[in-house]
Amino acid sequence: MHTDTSPTLLITGGAGFIGSHLATELLQHGYHVRILDNLSPQVHGPERHRPGHLDRRAEVFVGDIRDPHSVQETLDGVDAVIHLAAVVGERPSMYRIEKYMSVNTTGTAVLLEALLDHPIERLVVASSSAVYGEGLYCSYNGTTYPKIRRSLHQAVRGDWEPRSPDGEVIYPLPTPETKEVSPLSVYAISKYDQEEMCRMIGEAYGIPTTILRLFNVYGPHQRYANPYSGMLTEYASRLLQDLPVRLFEDGYQQRDFVSVYDVARAFRLALESPGAAGGTFNIGSGRPYTFRTAATLLATITRRQHLAPEVTETGRVGDIRHCIADISRAWEVLGYTPQVPLEAGLLELAAWVETEIARRQPVASPINVPASSRLRV
């Protein structure tokens, strides 16, 4: 699809964390980028200004994904759509139910209706690993358990690891796209709604559609002061303000942390790969890390090794224990391979957070990112 005629791509939610990095990735590869974003005060501040880090070459329309007029207006002359617009965060979705379903589910419905009058070459949808709930598990004897939920009784006892129906402790495996979904939050349900609607309408109306299930994305410009930001940004912010990292449960939960630069490249590959149409792909690093490991790495990077993590030994409603991506399908079909090691990504993340904090108050001993470690798309 990528030709010298510079196709025009619409990124819904494109002024946000992932969208701004994606805009740079696409612009650097010769695409014309248009963005539809409501510049939510929660993300962009009360002034709702265009973010300074967003590439000036991107064309920005301010509007709500739920407004048919705004969506129709931005689709004029568009060749492909990347749908990122969503309210994010699993725990807040459990008490802001209407907001999540309105933006994520109804907003997607408005977009799909508009696409019926604006044929496009490709629709790429940002979904989430949250649709899986817990990841895939197996026992010592090789039995796999694709749909596991921890009981409240376990949490009361501080017994954090998932167990088989027989009470046996089971162990996490890389989670493939074929695993049965098991949403454990309103946010996860809304993301699965997006997947199913886009897949169904894509098939019915001949819109080649690709679903990317993103794992734990981190990187610069993920707002550290925002309650919906990623945990690694929060960890770095606390450490740089001489506060210990707070770890829920025992801190040994495993996650797949993936750099926003790798995620941006994955979206471009999904646009350009002929075999991507109709497919669902995990986008992660393919490597498991515990929260304790991530906190320790950041403490070293920020020179705050003396700040031992606070391990709460308490759980939270909707939290999962382990989920790691099996990215073999993305490698085989998209040619996707993660390129940013966690250590290098955290170094740049910490340097960015430090700069943000310094805008409000001086911070001593700046973190210097070696030129060889600076990550740019």
Long-range contacts (C-beta under 8 A, 24 or more apart in sequence): 1-79, 1-80, 1-121, 1-122, 1-271, 1-272, 2-29, 2-30, 2-31, 2-271, 2-272, 4-30, 6-30, 6-31, 6-32, 7-31, 7-32, 7-79, 7-80, 7-121, 8-32, 8-33, 8-34, 8-77, 8-78, 8-79, 9-33, 9-34, 9-78, 9-79, 9-80, 9-81, 9-82, 9-271, 10-34, 10-35, 10-36, 10-74, 10-75, 10-78, 10-80, 10-81, 10-82, 11-35, 11-36, 11-81, 11-82, 11-84, 12-36, 12-37, 12-65, 12-81, 12-82, 12-83, 12-84, 12-85, 12-111, 13-37, 13-65, 13-83, 13-84, 13-85, 13-86, 14-58, 14-60, 14-82, 14-84, 15-39, 15-44, 15-50, 15-51, 15-54, 15-60, 16-43, 16-84, 17-43, 17-217, 17-219, 17-221, 17-222, 17-223, 17-260, 18-84, 18-126, 18-214, 18-217, 18-260, 18-263, 18-264, 19-84, 20-51, 20-53, 20-54, 20-55, 20-221, 21-219, 21-221, 21-260, 21-261, 21-263, 21-264, 21-377, 22-82, 22-84, 22-263, 22-264, 22-267, 22-268, 23-54, 23-55, 23-58, 24-55, 24-264, 24-377, 25-261, 25-264, 25-265, 25-267, 25-268, 25-377, 26-267, 26-268, 27-55, 27-57, 27-58, 28-377, 29-268, 32-59, 33-57, 33-58, 33-59, 34-58, 34-59, 34-60, 34-61, 34-74, 34-78, 35-59, 35-60, 35-61, 36-61, 36-63, 36-65, 36-70, 36-71, 36-74, 36-85, 37-61, 37-62, 37-63, 37-85, 38-62, 38-63, 38-64, 38-65, 38-85, 42-226, 42-228, 43-223, 43-226, 51-221, 53-220, 53-221, 64-107, 65-103, 65-107, 65-108, 65-110, 65-111, 66-102, 66-103, 66-106, 66-107, 66-110, 67-110, 68-110, 68-113, 68-114, 71-110, 71-111, 71-114, 72-114, 72-117, 72-118, 75-114, 75-115, 75-118, 75-120, 76-118, 78-118, 78-120, 79-120, 79-121, 79-122, 80-120, 80-121, 80-122, 80-123, 80-124, 80-271, 81-111, 81-115, 81-120, 81-122, 81-123, 81-124, 82-124, 82-125, 82-126, 82-267, 82-271, 83-108, 83-111, 83-123, 83-124, 83-125, 83-126, 83-194, 83-198, 84-126, 85-111, 86-126, 86-190, 86-191, 86-194, 87-187, 88-187, 88-228, 89-187, 89-227, 89-228, 90-130, 90-184, 90-185, 90-187, 90-188, 90-318, 91-185, 91-316, 91-317, 91-318, 91-319, 92-187, 92-227, 92-228, 93-185, 93-186, 93-187, 93-188, 93-190, 94-185, 94-186, 94-317, 94-318, 96-186, 97-186, 100-186, 100-187, 100-190, 101-186, 101-189, 101-190, 101-193, 104-187, 104-190, 104-191, 104-193, 104-194, 105-190, 105-193, 105-194, 105-197, 108-193, 108-194, 108-197, 108-198, 109-197, 112-197, 112-198, 112-201, 115-201, 115-205, 115-207, 116-201, 116-205, 119-207, 120-207, 121-208, 122-208, 122-209, 122-210, 122-270, 122-271, 122-276, 122-277, 123-198, 123-202, 123-207, 123-208, 123-209, 123-210, 124-209, 124-210, 124-211, 124-212, 124-267, 124-270, 124-271, 124-276, 125-194, 125-195, 125-198, 125-209, 125-210, 125-211, 125-212, 126-212, 126-214, 126-267, 127-191, 127-192, 127-194, 127-195, 127-211, 127-212, 127-213, 127-214, 127-280, 128-187, 128-188, 128-191, 128-213, 128-214, 129-175, 129-213, 129-214, 129-215, 129-216, 129-256, 129-282, 129-284, 129-323, 129-325, 130-183, 130-184, 130-185, 130-187, 130-188, 130-191, 131-181, 131-183, 131-188, 131-191, 131-192, 131-195, 131-213, 132-175, 132-179, 132-181, 132-182, 132-213, 132-323, 133-181, 133-182, 133-183, 133-184, 133-188, 133-320, 134-162, 134-182, 134-184, 134-320, 134-321, 134-322, 134-323, 135-172, 135-173, 135-174, 135-175, 135-179, 135-320, 135-322, 135-323, 135-324, 136-172, 136-173, 136-174, 136-175, 136-176, 136-179, 137-162, 137-170, 137-171, 137-172, 137-173, 137-322, 138-170, 138-171, 138-173, 139-164, 139-168, 139-170, 139-171, 140-168, 140-171, 144-173, 145-170, 146-179, 146-180, 147-180, 147-182, 149-182, 149-184, 150-321, 155-315, 158-250, 158-313, 160-249, 160-250, 160-252, 160-253, 160-315, 160-321, 161-321, 162-321, 162-322, 172-254, 172-288, 172-321, 172-322, 172-323, 172-324, 173-324, 173-326, 174-286, 174-324, 174-325, 174-326, 175-282, 175-323, 175-324, 175-325, 175-326, 176-282, 176-326, 176-328, 176-329, 177-213, 177-280, 177-281, 177-282, 177-326, 177-329, 184-318, 184-320, 185-318, 195-280, 202-278, 203-278, 208-277, 208-278, 209-277, 209-278, 210-270, 210-276, 210-277, 210-278, 210-279, 210-280, 210-281, 211-279, 211-280, 211-281, 212-266, 212-267, 212-270, 212-280, 212-281, 212-283, 213-280, 213-281, 213-282, 213-283, 213-325, 214-258, 214-263, 214-283, 214-284, 215-255, 215-256, 215-257, 215-258, 215-282, 215-283, 215-284, 215-285, 215-323, 215-324, 215-325, 216-255, 216-256, 216-257, 216-258, 216-284, 217-258, 217-259, 217-260, 217-263, 218-257, 218-258, 218-259, 218-260, 218-345, 218-346, 218-349, 219-259, 219-260, 219-261, 219-345, 219-348, 219-349, 220-260, 220-348, 220-349, 220-352, 221-260, 221-352, 222-260, 222-349, 224-353, 224-356, 224-357, 231-291, 231-294, 232-257, 232-294, 232-298, 232-346, 232-349, 233-349, 233-353, 235-294, 235-295, 235-298, 236-298, 236-302, 236-346, 236-349, 236-350, 236-353, 236-354, 237-353, 237-357, 239-298, 239-299, 239-302, 239-304, 239-307, 239-350, 240-302, 240-304, 240-350, 240-353, 240-354, 240-357, 240-363, 241-357, 242-304, 242-307, 243-307, 244-307, 244-308, 244-309, 244-310, 245-295, 245-298, 245-299, 245-307, 245-309, 245-310, 246-309, 246-310, 246-312, 247-291, 247-292, 247-295, 247-309, 247-310, 247-311, 247-312, 248-291, 248-312, 248-314, 248-315, 248-316, 248-319, 249-312, 249-313, 249-314, 249-315, 249-319, 249-321, 250-311, 250-313, 251-290, 251-291, 251-292, 251-295, 251-309, 251-311, 252-290, 252-291, 252-292, 253-290, 253-291, 253-319, 253-320, 253-321, 253-322, 254-288, 254-289, 254-290, 254-321, 254-322, 254-323, 254-324, 255-288, 255-289, 255-290, 255-291, 255-294, 255-322, 255-323, 255-324, 256-284, 256-285, 256-286, 256-287, 256-288, 256-289, 256-323, 256-324, 256-325, 257-285, 257-289, 257-294, 257-342, 257-345, 258-283, 258-284, 258-285, 258-325, 258-338, 259-285, 259-338, 259-339, 259-340, 259-345, 259-375, 261-339, 261-340, 261-345, 261-375, 261-376, 261-377, 262-336, 262-338, 262-339, 262-340, 264-377, 265-336, 265-339, 265-377, 266-330, 266-334, 266-336, 269-334, 269-335, 269-336, 270-334, 273-333, 273-334, 273-335, 275-333, 275-334, 276-333, 276-334, 279-329, 279-333, 281-327, 281-329, 281-330, 281-333, 281-334, 281-336, 282-325, 282-326, 282-327, 282-329, 282-330, 283-325, 283-327, 283-330, 283-336, 284-324, 284-325, 284-327, 284-338, 285-325, 285-327, 285-338, 285-342, 286-324, 286-325, 286-326, 286-327, 286-338, 287-324, 287-342, 288-322, 288-324, 289-342, 294-342, 294-346, 297-342, 297-343, 297-346, 298-346, 298-350, 301-346, 301-347, 301-350, 301-367, 302-350, 302-354, 302-367, 303-365, 340-375, 344-373, 344-375, 345-375, 347-373, 348-373, 348-374, 348-375
